[in-house]
Amino acid sequence: KDPDVEKIVIDENEFAELFQAKMDPKGMISQLDSGSGKSKNAVKVIDPKRANNGGIILARLKLTYDEMAMAVDKIEESVMTSEQIQGLIEYIPTKDEKQALRKYMTSSGKDSSILFDELCECEKFMVAMMTVKHSKEKVRAMLFKLQFQQCVVQQSCNDLLRP
């Protein structure tokens, strides 16, 4: 046992107050209290683990959700790398997620822009993708185009190197 570790005193009440998510009566996770005065958007609709992982992937992209949706709609593969597009495919909303997000965005009397701002980053991306018809197929087409171009370039280079 480490004597320095043994000397540490943890205030369990303060720890719980700082780091535990609060549940509202409906069983949804409410905003986390980070203590910094800056509130984080809470997961309202989708699985919290999925939302967190999606948020990490989406944070790496330096595009707005509207820009992503427009690129997907136009199948404009030049805006993202194949790795980024592969990451997006996993977070295209499922049928159930689309229904839940639609219900959330339309069920209360609040303005939809306010409701949108309350969503977590992954959910905002999903709402943007819901505006694109056949978004999953279009994202897959973007990935195919990029991978095909890379394959053709690689094959061309190999052909040039052969005697």
Backbone bond lengths (Angstrom), bond angles and torsions (degrees), N, CA, C in turn:
res aa  C-N    CA-C-N  psi(-1)  N-CA   C-N-CA  omega(-1)  CA-C   N-CA-C  phi
1 K - - - 1.458 - - 1.527 109.74 -
2 D 1.312 115.30 142.27 1.457 122.20 -179.50 1.531 109.05 -87.18
3 P 1.336 118.08 122.05 1.467 119.95 -178.53 1.531 112.86 -63.82
4 D 1.330 117.61 -30.69 1.457 119.90 179.05 1.528 111.54 -68.12
5 V 1.325 116.21 -36.68 1.455 121.03 179.25 1.527 110.24 -69.78
6 E 1.312 116.45 -36.29 1.467 120.90 -179.98 1.526 112.03 -63.23
7 K 1.332 117.98 -27.17 1.470 122.85 -177.73 1.524 112.87 -79.30
8 I 1.320 117.97 -14.22 1.465 121.40 -177.06 1.518 110.28 -72.55
9 V 1.340 115.40 129.18 1.459 121.56 178.20 1.533 107.46 -111.00
10 I 1.320 115.76 126.07 1.464 120.96 -178.32 1.520 109.28 -111.09
11 D 1.329 115.06 124.54 1.460 121.11 175.31 1.526 106.51 -83.90
12 E 1.324 116.43 101.88 1.459 120.95 -173.93 1.522 112.86 -64.08
13 N 1.330 117.56 -33.90 1.464 120.17 178.46 1.528 110.92 -65.64
14 E 1.332 116.88 -44.43 1.459 120.70 178.44 1.530 110.53 -65.44
15 F 1.328 116.13 -40.78 1.463 120.96 178.92 1.525 110.69 -60.10
16 A 1.324 116.17 -46.23 1.464 121.01 179.90 1.529 110.75 -64.23
17 E 1.335 117.06 -40.84 1.463 121.19 -179.76 1.530 111.49 -64.20
18 L 1.323 116.76 -37.47 1.463 121.08 -177.46 1.524 113.64 -77.67
19 F 1.327 117.70 -35.30 1.456 119.32 -167.81 1.520 116.64 -117.57
20 Q 1.300 119.87 -8.11 1.462 119.83 -179.18 1.516 110.82 -90.18
21 A 1.327 115.74 139.07 1.458 121.50 175.15 1.520 107.99 -75.08
22 K 1.301 115.05 143.68 1.463 119.92 178.56 1.523 108.24 -97.42
23 M 1.318 116.84 138.01 1.462 121.72 -179.88 1.524 108.54 -100.96
24 D 1.343 116.36 135.70 1.448 118.85 174.66 1.532 108.43 -87.17
25 P 1.320 117.83 172.82 1.472 119.98 -176.42 1.522 114.26 -59.19
26 K 1.324 118.05 -24.69 1.462 120.57 -179.03 1.523 111.42 -82.23
27 G 1.331 117.67 -3.91 1.453 120.66 179.65 1.516 113.76 87.54
28 M 1.333 117.12 9.00 1.462 119.75 178.42 1.526 108.80 -91.86
29 I 1.289 115.88 150.83 1.457 119.91 178.33 1.518 107.99 -74.50
30 S 1.312 116.19 129.61 1.453 119.24 177.37 1.512 109.09 -94.08
31 Q 1.314 116.50 -178.36 1.455 119.76 -175.84 1.514 110.91 -60.67
32 L 1.339 114.49 139.94 1.448 120.62 178.68 1.510 109.04 -81.31
33 D 1.294 115.98 144.09 1.442 120.56 179.79 1.518 107.98 -95.81
34 S 1.316 117.10 104.01 1.458 120.37 -176.46 1.513 112.22 -89.09
35 G 1.301 117.46 -10.82 1.452 120.33 178.54 1.520 113.24 81.16
36 S 1.306 118.74 -3.59 1.456 120.80 -177.10 1.524 111.91 -93.55
37 G 1.313 117.38 -4.04 1.442 120.56 -178.07 1.526 112.07 85.67
38 K 1.291 116.76 -12.49 1.468 122.49 179.65 1.521 107.15 -100.57
39 S 1.326 116.82 119.88 1.468 118.60 -177.37 1.514 110.43 -86.37
40 K 1.309 115.23 143.54 1.467 122.18 176.97 1.521 107.23 -95.97
41 N 1.325 115.85 150.12 1.453 119.20 175.83 1.521 108.88 -72.98
42 A 1.305 115.50 138.73 1.455 120.71 -177.32 1.516 110.36 -95.93
43 V 1.299 115.10 152.54 1.455 120.40 174.68 1.523 107.13 -71.53
44 K 1.301 116.00 125.66 1.460 119.94 -178.36 1.521 112.44 -107.45
45 V 1.321 116.85 -31.33 1.454 119.23 -167.67 1.526 113.17 -123.74
46 I 1.315 117.46 -52.61 1.466 120.25 -171.70 1.521 111.34 -89.92
47 D 1.318 115.32 170.34 1.449 123.00 179.20 1.531 109.89 -56.23
48 P 1.334 118.94 128.42 1.469 121.36 -177.05 1.532 113.80 -57.81
49 K 1.313 117.33 -38.03 1.471 120.03 179.98 1.528 110.43 -66.70
50 R 1.317 115.72 -43.30 1.470 120.61 177.68 1.530 109.87 -63.10
51 A 1.302 117.02 -42.30 1.462 121.30 179.94 1.525 111.00 -63.10
52 N 1.320 116.55 -41.92 1.461 120.87 179.98 1.526 110.95 -64.89
53 N 1.327 117.09 -47.30 1.463 120.90 179.39 1.530 111.12 -63.66
54 G 1.320 116.57 -40.53 1.460 120.36 177.35 1.520 111.71 -63.94
55 G 1.325 116.02 -39.06 1.464 120.39 178.23 1.520 112.09 -61.41
56 I 1.328 116.11 -37.70 1.470 120.86 179.06 1.526 109.90 -65.75
57 I 1.328 116.84 -46.11 1.467 121.49 179.78 1.530 110.20 -62.79
58 L 1.323 116.32 -45.88 1.462 120.89 -176.09 1.527 112.66 -69.48
59 A 1.333 117.39 -27.98 1.465 120.45 179.10 1.528 111.65 -64.62
60 R 1.302 117.00 -24.24 1.473 121.14 -179.87 1.522 112.61 -76.11
61 L 1.321 116.66 -18.24 1.458 120.82 179.64 1.520 109.23 -89.37
62 K 1.288 116.39 132.71 1.463 120.48 -178.18 1.522 110.71 -99.23
63 L 1.320 115.99 42.61 1.458 122.38 178.73 1.515 108.79 -124.49
64 T 1.328 116.85 151.67 1.459 119.30 173.27 1.531 107.87 -76.02
65 Y 1.307 116.08 164.57 1.460 119.64 179.88 1.524 110.69 -66.08
66 D 1.329 116.83 -34.27 1.463 120.02 176.41 1.526 111.02 -65.41
67 E 1.338 117.25 -40.79 1.463 120.67 177.85 1.525 110.88 -64.06
68 M 1.337 116.22 -39.96 1.465 120.00 177.21 1.524 110.42 -63.03
69 A 1.332 115.94 -45.18 1.465 120.40 -178.82 1.527 110.44 -62.56
70 M 1.339 117.89 -41.22 1.466 120.53 178.85 1.526 110.89 -65.84
71 A 1.337 117.09 -41.08 1.470 120.62 179.12 1.527 110.44 -63.20
72 V 1.327 116.26 -41.37 1.471 120.34 179.04 1.520 110.00 -66.74
73 D 1.327 116.98 -44.44 1.461 120.69 -178.48 1.526 111.28 -60.98
74 K 1.336 116.84 -37.70 1.475 121.22 -179.29 1.534 112.27 -90.39
75 I 1.341 115.82 -0.08 1.470 122.78 -176.27 1.532 109.68 50.85
76 E 1.323 113.89 50.02 1.458 122.36 -178.02 1.537 108.68 -96.93
77 E 1.336 115.35 88.97 1.456 120.93 -172.83 1.526 114.00 -73.31
78 S 1.313 118.10 -13.66 1.467 120.72 -175.08 1.532 113.61 -70.51
79 V 1.322 117.97 -14.61 1.467 120.72 -177.25 1.521 113.40 -80.43
80 M 1.337 117.12 -18.96 1.464 120.92 -177.06 1.523 110.44 -135.84
81 T 1.332 114.47 159.77 1.457 119.92 175.29 1.524 109.09 -85.22
82 S 1.322 116.38 166.50 1.468 119.25 179.57 1.533 110.41 -64.17
83 E 1.323 117.65 -34.23 1.473 120.48 178.59 1.527 110.61 -65.19
84 Q 1.329 116.62 -41.50 1.465 119.91 179.02 1.528 110.57 -65.73
85 I 1.315 116.17 -40.54 1.474 120.04 -179.94 1.525 110.35 -66.07
86 Q 1.342 116.97 -39.21 1.469 119.77 177.05 1.526 110.34 -61.10
87 G 1.325 116.77 -38.58 1.461 120.35 177.52 1.517 112.17 -64.60
88 L 1.331 117.06 -36.94 1.467 120.99 -179.75 1.513 113.01 -66.88
89 I 1.321 116.08 -37.27 1.469 120.21 -176.04 1.523 111.35 -53.13
90 E 1.325 116.03 -40.51 1.468 119.99 -177.46 1.525 113.16 -66.56
91 Y 1.341 117.34 -20.25 1.464 119.79 -174.82 1.519 113.75 -112.59
92 I 1.322 115.94 15.40 1.459 119.36 168.11 1.528 105.03 -68.95
93 P 1.331 118.61 131.48 1.472 119.17 -174.07 1.528 113.40 -63.92
94 T 1.330 114.36 141.26 1.461 120.61 174.60 1.531 108.67 -76.75
95 K 1.310 116.20 172.32 1.465 120.80 179.36 1.533 110.41 -59.11
96 D 1.335 116.65 -44.28 1.467 120.74 -179.95 1.524 111.58 -64.79
97 E 1.331 116.27 -40.55 1.462 119.76 178.96 1.526 111.17 -65.68
98 K 1.330 116.33 -38.88 1.465 119.98 177.28 1.523 110.50 -60.82
99 Q 1.338 116.05 -45.17 1.465 119.80 179.61 1.525 110.99 -62.79
100 A 1.333 116.59 -44.05 1.461 120.35 -179.51 1.527 111.38 -65.01
101 L 1.326 117.10 -41.09 1.469 120.47 179.04 1.530 110.92 -67.05
102 R 1.333 117.08 -41.66 1.473 119.90 177.11 1.526 110.52 -60.55
103 K 1.315 115.35 -44.59 1.466 120.17 -179.89 1.522 110.18 -61.74
104 Y 1.323 117.10 -44.95 1.467 121.48 179.47 1.529 110.68 -61.40
105 M 1.336 116.53 -44.35 1.466 120.48 -174.75 1.531 112.53 -72.48
106 T 1.335 117.91 -22.00 1.469 119.73 -175.39 1.531 114.23 -112.86
107 S 1.328 118.84 -14.14 1.475 119.83 -170.87 1.526 114.35 -76.33
108 S 1.320 118.09 -35.02 1.469 118.30 -177.75 1.520 109.47 -91.78
109 G 1.302 116.19 167.88 1.458 120.91 -179.10 1.525 112.95 -82.55
110 K 1.338 117.09 0.90 1.464 120.41 -177.91 1.520 111.42 -71.16
111 D 1.315 114.89 157.31 1.458 121.73 174.93 1.526 108.94 -65.24
112 S 1.328 116.76 139.54 1.465 120.15 -175.63 1.528 112.47 -63.84
113 S 1.333 118.11 -29.43 1.473 119.35 178.44 1.522 110.98 -68.45
114 I 1.311 117.41 -34.02 1.472 121.01 176.79 1.526 109.25 -68.80
115 L 1.325 116.15 -44.75 1.463 120.38 178.48 1.524 110.53 -61.84
116 F 1.326 117.25 -40.33 1.464 121.68 179.12 1.529 110.12 -62.07
117 D 1.323 117.33 -43.42 1.469 121.25 -179.82 1.524 112.34 -63.67
118 E 1.332 116.94 -26.06 1.464 120.87 -179.58 1.531 112.74 -80.08
119 L 1.321 117.22 -12.65 1.464 120.76 179.98 1.524 110.78 -74.52
120 C 1.338 115.89 156.87 1.459 119.79 173.84 1.532 108.11 -75.94
121 E 1.317 116.70 169.51 1.465 121.32 -175.01 1.536 112.48 -60.01
122 C 1.310 117.13 -41.96 1.462 120.45 -179.07 1.532 110.62 -64.26
123 E 1.320 116.62 -39.82 1.464 120.32 179.26 1.534 110.83 -67.93
124 K 1.332 116.87 -36.46 1.469 119.83 176.58 1.524 109.92 -62.28
125 F 1.329 116.37 -41.95 1.462 120.44 176.65 1.531 109.73 -60.69
126 M 1.325 116.86 -44.33 1.462 120.62 -178.96 1.525 111.38 -62.34
127 V 1.323 116.79 -41.03 1.465 120.10 178.35 1.530 109.57 -63.30
128 A 1.325 117.23 -41.85 1.471 120.32 177.85 1.525 110.63 -62.47
129 M 1.329 117.25 -40.46 1.468 120.83 -179.70 1.526 111.84 -69.70
130 M 1.325 116.69 -23.77 1.465 120.19 178.56 1.528 111.09 -67.67
131 T 1.327 117.41 -17.54 1.467 120.65 178.35 1.527 111.84 -80.93
132 V 1.336 116.73 -10.23 1.463 122.11 -177.93 1.529 108.89 -102.06
133 K 1.317 116.30 120.89 1.468 119.48 177.23 1.515 109.17 -70.45
134 H 1.314 116.37 136.08 1.463 123.70 178.34 1.537 111.12 56.41
135 S 1.319 116.13 44.64 1.470 120.73 -174.65 1.530 112.82 -60.78
136 K 1.323 117.83 -41.73 1.468 119.27 -178.52 1.526 110.92 -63.58
137 E 1.320 116.95 -42.66 1.454 120.87 179.03 1.529 111.02 -64.69
138 K 1.329 116.65 -38.69 1.463 120.72 179.87 1.531 110.91 -68.28
139 V 1.319 116.80 -38.96 1.471 119.63 177.80 1.525 109.41 -65.43
140 R 1.317 116.86 -41.04 1.472 120.08 176.93 1.525 111.12 -63.35
141 A 1.317 117.22 -37.24 1.470 120.86 177.56 1.533 110.21 -65.22
142 M 1.324 116.81 -40.19 1.471 120.48 176.88 1.524 110.29 -60.06
143 L 1.323 115.42 -45.11 1.464 120.61 -179.82 1.524 110.37 -63.25
144 F 1.323 116.67 -43.44 1.462 120.49 178.50 1.526 110.81 -59.85
145 K 1.328 117.11 -45.85 1.463 120.79 -179.86 1.528 111.56 -58.67
146 L 1.330 116.03 -44.92 1.463 119.70 179.57 1.517 111.76 -65.09
147 Q 1.329 115.96 -46.20 1.459 119.24 -178.60 1.528 111.15 -66.97
148 F 1.320 117.05 -35.75 1.457 120.37 178.36 1.528 110.17 -64.78
149 Q 1.335 116.47 -44.59 1.469 120.57 178.53 1.528 110.58 -60.16
150 Q 1.334 116.22 -43.80 1.464 120.23 179.71 1.529 110.28 -63.52
151 C 1.312 116.82 -40.06 1.466 121.72 -179.90 1.524 110.71 -65.57
152 V 1.327 117.32 -43.04 1.460 121.67 179.71 1.523 110.34 -64.17
153 V 1.332 116.74 -43.94 1.464 120.46 178.73 1.525 110.28 -62.04
154 Q 1.327 116.54 -44.66 1.461 120.60 -179.74 1.524 110.72 -62.80
155 Q 1.322 116.69 -44.00 1.461 120.75 179.88 1.526 110.72 -64.55
156 S 1.312 117.21 -40.37 1.464 121.71 178.30 1.529 111.15 -62.17
157 C 1.315 115.71 -43.00 1.468 119.95 177.61 1.525 110.75 -63.34
158 N 1.307 116.14 -42.48 1.475 120.05 178.22 1.527 110.79 -62.83
159 D 1.327 117.19 -40.89 1.461 121.50 179.52 1.539 111.05 -63.62
160 L 1.324 116.47 -38.73 1.454 120.22 179.73 1.536 112.46 -69.13
161 L 1.309 115.89 -30.84 1.470 120.44 -178.50 1.515 112.58 -78.35
162 R 1.315 117.89 -21.73 1.466 121.52 -179.79 1.520 110.72 -73.69
163 P 1.368 116.97 138.22 1.468 119.19 179.70 1.518 112.25 -73.50
